[in-house]
Amino acid sequence: MKSPWLWNLLSIVALVVGLVIWVLLPWFGVLGIAVAIALWLTLTRGGRLALAAARIGIGSLPQRWGASSVIVVGIAGVVGVLVAMLAMGAGFKATLDSTGDDTSAIVLRGGSQAETNSVITRDQVPLIGTLAGIARDAQGRPLLSPELSQVVNLPSKADGSDVNAQFRGVGELAWAVHDKVRLIEGRRFAPGLREIVVGQGARSQFRGLDVGKTLALGNQQWTIVGVFASGDAHDSELWTDAETLASTYNRSSYQSITVRTDGTAGFTAFKAAMDADPRLKLDVSTTRAYYGKQSGQLATLINVLGTVIGAIMAVGAVFGALNTMYAAVAGRAREIATMRAIGFRGLPVVVAVMLETMLLALLGGLLGGLLAWTIFNGYSVSTLGSNFSQVVFQFKVSPELLWNGLKWALGIGLVGGLFPALRAARLPVTVALRAT
């Protein structure tokens, strides 16, 4: 015979494994389980008894709404925080994943993981411009943009503290190379002048970036002449002429070159030509792949952090549900014993208590998801990106995240209601009927 502690340990392990499977279950799996339960409740005698018992318990909820609200509010808090954290990771990843495409390439020094540790010499630029696969403008010029990235400090709109921003120097044809970028206010900067155009995301996060304002950067005065929008990570940047930026910060080389290719076939030809030229020991990837890789680690970290925080809060919500349902079972001891005495078996009683708890969990999950969507969906924030500068992005509360939050809520309800339900089913009828 197994010892009680071993049996309890195995039960807890089985419950944890079941919860993990439940959280990872796809929608059609959940639908299948729901259909099976609904069929059992409507087509079997035990199911109909469970429904009848559940109606009695649910009907008494208004009389003990104060205690029941502990479950609803606790689970709503778990779902709200979890969905908000995951929405932050999803929004950051979506912003960087939308940056670039498969018909433009970014060139970095061989072995470099990001622009910050890449160096491309000036004499390599004309060599790159002769390679196959590069698109050309109406004048026959290769569509490429040698670029520099300089991190500068700007005051945050939130509290005035200095935060990092990316000051990018771009080539003459940058507007054609970065074809998602469009001017929404003012004009473009003039080559050779200390003029800046700012992304709409940067203007929303930093002070003093309105058109006509001046900035002191690199011991020089710069004039803001325009605002651009791109809908991706470039919205967080300040742009100017690469040569002017290089002279201000004494930079003798570039960090990256962005190239517009002749479609996906052009990218393949460009990469092959780059690899075949022994003078160019440089790495090439599509801009979509490059920025997607930059988002991966931070997005994963945010998701893991959100899941851990959600799990910790879920433990608290489970204990709240346990206390509430144990109290509810104790308060309804005579009622449950009476049902047992008139023919309700243990399974219908267990299911009835579980249905009551799951209903409260469902309400909590819906409330938490609604709060997360109302408060955070589309909310703009910024965080450090791969270049140690702020990337402005929006929280993205997707239907998938809301669905995952709802599954978490039902999982908490399952754990919180299971043990009180088992206690109700095992409660001796004679003892319960004598209870005061």
C-alpha positions as CSV (number, residue, x, y, z in Angstrom):
1,M,0.0,0.0,0.0
2,K,1.4,3.4,-0.9
3,S,2.1,5.8,1.8
4,P,-0.1,9.0,2.0
5,W,2.7,11.4,1.3
6,L,3.8,9.4,-1.8
7,W,0.3,9.3,-3.1
8,N,-0.1,13.1,-2.5
9,L,3.2,13.8,-4.3
10,L,2.2,11.7,-7.3
11,S,-1.2,13.5,-7.4
12,I,0.5,16.9,-7.4
13,V,3.0,15.8,-10.1
14,A,0.1,14.5,-12.2
15,L,-1.8,17.7,-11.7
16,V,1.1,19.9,-12.7
17,V,1.7,17.8,-15.8
18,G,-2.0,18.1,-16.7
19,L,-1.9,21.8,-16.3
20,V,1.1,22.2,-18.6
21,I,-0.6,20.0,-21.2
22,W,-3.7,22.2,-20.8
23,V,-1.9,25.5,-21.3
24,L,-0.1,24.1,-24.4
25,L,-3.3,22.6,-25.8
26,P,-4.4,24.1,-29.2
27,W,-7.8,25.5,-29.6
28,F,-9.3,22.4,-31.3
29,G,-8.1,20.3,-28.4
30,V,-9.9,22.6,-25.9
31,L,-13.0,22.5,-28.1
32,G,-12.9,18.7,-28.1
33,I,-12.8,18.6,-24.4
34,A,-15.6,21.1,-24.0
35,V,-17.8,19.1,-26.5
36,A,-17.1,15.9,-24.6
37,I,-18.0,17.4,-21.3
38,A,-21.2,19.0,-22.7
39,L,-22.3,15.7,-24.2
40,W,-21.7,13.9,-20.8
41,L,-23.7,16.6,-19.0
42,T,-26.7,16.4,-21.3
43,L,-26.8,12.8,-22.3
44,T,-26.0,10.9,-19.1
45,R,-27.9,10.5,-15.9
46,G,-24.8,11.5,-13.9
47,G,-24.2,14.5,-16.0
48,R,-27.8,15.7,-15.6
49,L,-27.5,15.3,-11.8
50,A,-24.3,17.3,-11.9
51,L,-26.0,20.1,-13.8
52,A,-28.9,20.1,-11.3
53,A,-26.5,20.3,-8.4
54,A,-24.4,23.0,-10.1
55,R,-27.6,25.1,-10.6
56,I,-28.2,25.0,-6.8
57,G,-24.6,26.2,-6.1
58,I,-24.5,28.8,-8.8
59,G,-27.9,30.1,-7.6
60,S,-26.5,30.7,-4.2
61,L,-23.5,32.8,-5.5
62,P,-25.2,36.2,-4.9
63,Q,-25.5,35.3,-1.2
64,R,-21.8,34.7,-0.9
65,W,-20.5,37.1,-3.7
66,G,-18.0,38.7,-1.4
67,A,-16.1,35.5,-0.9
68,S,-16.6,34.4,-4.5
69,S,-15.2,37.7,-5.8
70,V,-11.9,36.8,-4.3
71,I,-11.6,34.1,-7.0
72,V,-12.7,36.4,-9.8
73,V,-10.5,39.4,-8.8
74,G,-7.5,37.1,-8.1
75,I,-7.7,35.3,-11.5
76,A,-8.4,38.6,-13.3
77,G,-5.2,40.0,-11.8
78,V,-3.2,37.0,-13.0
79,V,-4.6,37.1,-16.5
80,G,-4.2,40.9,-16.8
81,V,-0.6,40.9,-15.8
82,L,0.3,37.8,-17.8
83,V,-1.4,39.1,-21.0
84,A,0.2,42.6,-20.5
85,M,3.7,41.1,-20.1
86,L,3.3,38.8,-23.1
87,A,1.8,41.7,-25.1
88,M,4.9,43.7,-24.5
89,G,7.2,41.0,-25.8
90,A,4.8,40.4,-28.8
91,G,4.8,44.2,-29.6
92,F,8.6,44.5,-29.5
93,K,9.0,41.4,-31.7
94,A,6.4,42.6,-34.1
95,T,8.1,46.0,-34.5
96,L,11.5,44.6,-35.3
97,D,10.0,41.7,-37.4
98,S,8.2,44.4,-39.5
99,T,11.5,46.2,-40.1
100,G,13.0,45.5,-43.5
101,D,11.9,42.9,-46.0
102,D,13.3,40.1,-48.1
103,T,14.3,42.3,-51.0
104,S,16.7,44.5,-49.1
105,A,20.0,43.5,-47.6
106,I,22.2,44.7,-44.8
107,V,26.0,44.3,-45.0
108,L,28.1,44.0,-41.9
109,R,31.7,43.2,-41.2
110,G,32.3,39.4,-41.1
111,G,31.4,37.9,-37.8
112,S,29.5,41.0,-36.6
113,Q,26.2,40.4,-34.8
114,A,25.0,44.0,-34.9
115,E,25.9,47.4,-36.3
116,T,27.6,48.4,-33.0
117,N,30.6,46.1,-33.6
118,S,30.7,46.4,-37.4
119,V,33.2,48.4,-39.4
120,I,33.1,48.8,-43.2
121,T,35.9,50.9,-44.8
122,R,35.1,53.6,-47.3
123,D,37.0,51.9,-50.1
124,Q,34.7,48.9,-49.9
125,V,31.6,50.9,-50.7
126,P,32.2,51.4,-54.5
127,L,33.2,47.7,-54.7
128,I,29.9,46.7,-53.2
129,G,28.1,49.0,-55.7
130,T,29.4,46.9,-58.6
131,L,28.0,43.6,-57.4
132,A,25.2,41.7,-59.2
133,G,21.7,41.7,-57.9
134,I,21.6,45.4,-56.7
135,A,18.7,47.4,-57.9
136,R,19.4,50.8,-59.7
137,D,17.5,54.1,-59.9
138,A,16.6,55.9,-63.1
139,Q,20.1,57.4,-63.4
140,G,21.6,53.9,-63.1
141,R,23.0,54.5,-59.6
142,P,23.1,51.4,-57.3
143,L,20.5,51.7,-54.6
144,L,22.7,51.4,-51.5
145,S,23.0,53.5,-48.4
146,P,26.3,53.5,-46.3
147,E,25.2,54.2,-42.7
148,L,26.5,55.1,-39.3
149,S,24.9,54.6,-35.9
150,Q,25.6,57.0,-33.1
151,V,24.0,56.7,-29.6
152,V,23.1,60.1,-28.1
153,N,21.3,61.1,-24.9
154,L,17.9,62.8,-25.1
155,P,15.5,63.8,-22.3
156,S,12.5,61.5,-21.9
157,K,9.1,63.0,-22.1
158,A,8.0,60.8,-19.2
159,D,10.3,62.2,-16.5
160,G,13.0,64.3,-18.2
161,S,15.8,61.7,-17.5
162,D,18.4,61.2,-20.2
163,V,17.9,58.0,-22.2
164,N,19.7,56.6,-25.3
165,A,18.5,57.4,-28.8
166,Q,19.8,56.2,-32.1
167,F,21.2,58.9,-34.3
168,R,21.6,57.4,-37.8
169,G,23.6,58.8,-40.6
170,V,22.4,57.6,-44.0
171,G,23.5,57.9,-47.6
172,E,22.1,60.0,-50.4
173,L,19.8,57.3,-51.7
174,A,18.5,56.2,-48.3
175,W,15.0,57.3,-49.1
176,A,14.8,54.9,-52.0
177,V,16.6,52.1,-50.2
178,H,14.3,52.3,-47.1
179,D,11.1,52.5,-49.2
180,K,8.8,52.2,-46.1
181,V,10.0,55.5,-44.8
182,R,7.8,58.4,-45.7
183,L,7.9,62.1,-44.7
184,I,4.8,63.2,-42.7
185,E,5.9,66.7,-41.7
186,G,8.5,69.2,-42.9
187,R,11.2,68.3,-45.4
188,R,14.2,66.0,-45.8
189,F,17.6,67.0,-44.4
190,A,20.0,68.6,-46.9
191,P,23.4,66.8,-47.4
192,G,26.3,68.7,-45.8
193,L,24.2,70.6,-43.3
194,R,23.5,69.8,-39.7
195,E,19.9,69.0,-40.2
196,I,17.8,66.1,-38.8
197,V,14.6,64.4,-39.5
198,V,13.1,62.4,-36.6
199,G,10.9,59.3,-36.5
200,Q,7.4,59.8,-35.2
201,G,8.1,57.3,-32.4
202,A,11.2,59.2,-31.3
203,R,9.2,62.5,-31.2
204,S,6.5,60.8,-29.0
205,Q,9.1,59.6,-26.5
206,F,11.7,62.4,-26.3
207,R,11.5,66.1,-25.6
208,G,12.4,68.9,-28.0
209,L,12.0,67.0,-31.3
210,D,9.4,69.2,-33.0
211,V,10.1,70.7,-36.4
212,G,12.1,73.9,-36.1
213,K,13.7,73.1,-32.8
214,T,17.5,72.8,-32.4
215,L,19.5,70.1,-30.6
216,A,23.0,70.2,-29.2
217,L,24.6,66.9,-30.2
218,G,28.3,66.3,-30.5
219,N,29.1,69.8,-29.5
220,Q,27.2,71.1,-32.5
221,Q,23.8,72.6,-33.1
222,W,21.4,70.6,-35.2
223,T,18.1,71.8,-36.7
224,I,15.1,69.5,-36.9
225,V,13.6,70.0,-40.4
226,G,11.2,67.0,-40.7
227,V,9.3,64.0,-39.2
228,F,9.1,60.6,-40.9
229,A,7.1,57.5,-40.3
230,S,8.0,53.9,-41.2
231,G,5.9,51.7,-38.9
232,D,8.9,49.8,-37.7
233,A,12.1,50.2,-35.7
234,H,13.3,53.2,-37.7
235,D,10.5,55.2,-36.2
236,S,12.6,55.4,-33.0
237,E,15.6,57.0,-34.8
238,L,17.0,60.4,-35.8
239,W,18.3,60.6,-39.4
240,T,20.9,62.9,-40.9
241,D,23.5,62.9,-43.7
242,A,26.1,60.2,-43.0
243,E,29.0,62.4,-44.1
244,T,27.9,65.2,-41.7
245,L,27.5,62.8,-38.9
246,A,31.0,61.2,-39.6
247,S,32.7,64.7,-39.5
248,T,31.0,65.6,-36.3
249,Y,31.9,62.5,-34.4
250,N,35.3,61.9,-36.2
251,R,34.2,58.6,-37.8
252,S,36.4,57.5,-40.7
253,S,34.4,54.4,-41.7
254,Y,30.8,53.1,-41.9
255,Q,29.1,50.5,-39.8
256,S,26.6,49.0,-42.2
257,I,25.4,49.3,-45.8
258,T,21.8,48.8,-46.7
259,V,21.1,47.6,-50.2
260,R,17.9,47.4,-52.3
261,T,18.1,44.3,-54.4
262,D,16.2,43.2,-57.5
263,G,13.7,41.1,-55.7
264,T,14.5,37.9,-53.8
265,A,16.4,36.5,-56.8
266,G,18.5,39.7,-56.7
267,F,19.3,39.1,-53.0
268,T,20.5,35.6,-53.8
269,A,22.7,36.9,-56.6
270,F,24.0,39.8,-54.4
271,K,25.0,37.4,-51.6
272,A,26.7,35.0,-54.0
273,A,28.7,37.8,-55.6
274,M,29.7,39.1,-52.1
275,D,30.8,35.7,-51.0
276,A,32.8,35.2,-54.2
277,D,34.8,38.4,-53.9
278,P,37.9,37.9,-51.8
279,R,38.3,41.7,-51.3
280,L,35.0,41.8,-49.3
281,K,35.0,39.7,-46.2
282,L,31.6,40.9,-45.2
283,D,28.4,39.2,-44.1
284,V,25.1,39.7,-45.9
285,S,21.5,39.0,-44.7
286,T,18.1,40.3,-45.5
287,T,17.0,43.2,-43.4
288,R,14.0,41.1,-42.3
289,A,16.2,38.3,-41.0
290,Y,18.6,40.8,-39.3
291,Y,16.0,42.7,-37.4
292,G,14.1,39.5,-36.6
293,K,17.3,38.1,-35.0
294,Q,17.8,41.3,-33.0
295,S,14.3,40.9,-31.5
296,G,14.6,37.2,-30.6
297,Q,16.6,37.3,-27.3
298,L,14.8,40.2,-25.7
299,A,11.3,39.0,-26.8
300,T,12.1,35.6,-25.3
301,L,13.4,37.2,-22.1
302,I,10.2,39.2,-21.7
303,N,8.0,36.2,-22.4
304,V,9.9,34.1,-19.9
305,L,9.7,36.8,-17.3
306,G,6.0,37.3,-17.9
307,T,5.3,33.6,-17.6
308,V,7.3,33.3,-14.4
309,I,5.5,36.4,-12.9
310,G,2.2,35.0,-14.0
311,A,2.9,31.6,-12.5
312,I,3.9,33.1,-9.2
313,M,0.6,35.1,-9.1
314,A,-1.3,32.1,-10.2
315,V,-0.1,30.2,-7.1
316,G,-1.5,33.0,-5.0
317,A,-4.8,32.9,-6.9
318,V,-5.0,29.1,-6.5
319,F,-4.7,29.4,-2.7
320,G,-7.4,32.1,-2.8
321,A,-9.7,29.8,-4.8
322,L,-8.9,26.9,-2.4
323,N,-9.8,28.9,0.7
324,T,-13.0,30.3,-0.9
325,M,-14.2,26.9,-2.2
326,Y,-13.3,25.1,1.0
327,A,-15.3,27.7,2.9
328,A,-18.2,27.3,0.4
329,V,-18.2,23.5,0.8
330,A,-18.1,23.8,4.6
331,G,-21.0,26.2,4.6
332,R,-23.0,24.0,2.3
333,A,-22.2,20.8,4.1
334,R,-25.8,20.0,5.0
335,E,-27.0,20.9,1.5
336,I,-24.4,18.6,-0.1
337,A,-25.1,15.8,2.4
338,T,-28.9,16.1,1.6
339,M,-28.1,15.7,-2.1
340,R,-26.0,12.7,-1.4
341,A,-28.7,11.2,0.8
342,I,-31.4,11.5,-2.0
343,G,-29.2,9.8,-4.6
344,F,-26.5,12.1,-5.8
345,R,-23.3,10.1,-6.2
346,G,-19.8,11.4,-5.6
347,L,-19.0,12.2,-9.3
348,P,-22.0,14.5,-9.9
349,V,-21.1,16.4,-6.6
350,V,-17.5,16.8,-7.7
351,V,-18.5,18.0,-11.1
352,A,-21.1,20.4,-9.6
353,V,-18.5,22.1,-7.4
354,M,-16.0,22.2,-10.3
355,L,-18.5,23.8,-12.6
356,E,-19.1,26.5,-10.0
357,T,-15.4,27.2,-9.6
358,M,-14.8,27.1,-13.4
359,L,-17.6,29.6,-13.9
360,L,-15.9,32.0,-11.5
361,A,-12.6,31.4,-13.2
362,L,-14.1,32.1,-16.6
363,L,-15.5,35.4,-15.3
364,G,-12.1,36.3,-13.9
365,G,-10.3,35.4,-17.1
366,L,-12.7,37.5,-19.2
367,L,-12.3,40.4,-16.8
368,G,-8.5,40.2,-16.8
369,G,-8.4,39.9,-20.6
370,L,-10.7,42.8,-21.0
371,L,-8.7,45.0,-18.7
372,A,-5.4,44.1,-20.5
373,W,-6.9,44.8,-23.9
374,T,-8.5,48.1,-22.8
375,I,-5.4,49.5,-20.9
376,F,-2.5,48.1,-22.9
377,N,-3.4,47.3,-26.5
378,G,-1.6,49.9,-28.6
379,Y,0.1,51.5,-25.6
380,S,3.5,52.9,-26.7
381,V,6.6,52.4,-24.7
382,S,10.3,52.1,-25.4
383,T,13.1,49.8,-24.4
384,L,16.8,49.2,-25.2
385,G,17.4,47.5,-28.5
386,S,20.5,45.8,-29.8
387,N,22.3,49.1,-30.5
388,F,21.9,50.2,-26.9
389,S,19.4,52.8,-27.9
390,Q,15.6,53.1,-27.3
391,V,13.3,51.3,-29.6
392,V,9.7,52.6,-29.5
393,F,7.0,50.0,-29.9
394,Q,3.4,49.3,-28.9
395,F,1.9,46.6,-26.8
396,K,0.2,44.0,-29.0
397,V,-2.7,42.3,-27.2
398,S,-3.7,39.7,-29.8
399,P,-6.6,37.2,-29.7
400,E,-4.0,34.4,-29.2
401,L,-2.7,36.1,-26.0
402,L,-6.3,36.6,-24.8
403,W,-7.0,32.9,-25.5
404,N,-3.9,31.8,-23.6
405,G,-4.9,34.0,-20.6
406,L,-8.3,32.4,-20.6
407,K,-6.7,29.0,-20.5
408,W,-4.6,30.0,-17.6
409,A,-7.7,31.3,-15.8
410,L,-9.5,27.9,-16.3
411,G,-6.4,26.0,-15.2
412,I,-6.3,28.0,-12.0
413,G,-10.0,27.3,-11.5
414,L,-9.5,23.6,-12.1
415,V,-6.8,23.4,-9.4
416,G,-8.7,25.7,-7.0
417,G,-11.9,23.7,-7.2
418,L,-10.6,20.2,-7.5
419,F,-9.6,19.5,-3.9
420,P,-12.7,21.2,-2.3
421,A,-14.9,19.2,-4.7
422,L,-13.2,15.9,-3.7
423,R,-13.7,16.9,0.0
424,A,-17.4,17.5,-0.7
425,A,-17.8,14.1,-2.4
426,R,-16.0,12.3,0.4
427,L,-17.8,14.0,3.3
428,P,-19.7,11.4,5.3
429,V,-23.4,12.0,5.0
430,T,-24.2,11.4,8.7
431,V,-21.4,13.7,9.8
432,A,-22.5,16.5,7.5
433,L,-26.2,16.2,8.4
434,R,-25.3,16.6,12.1
435,A,-23.1,19.7,11.4
436,T,-24.5,23.0,12.7
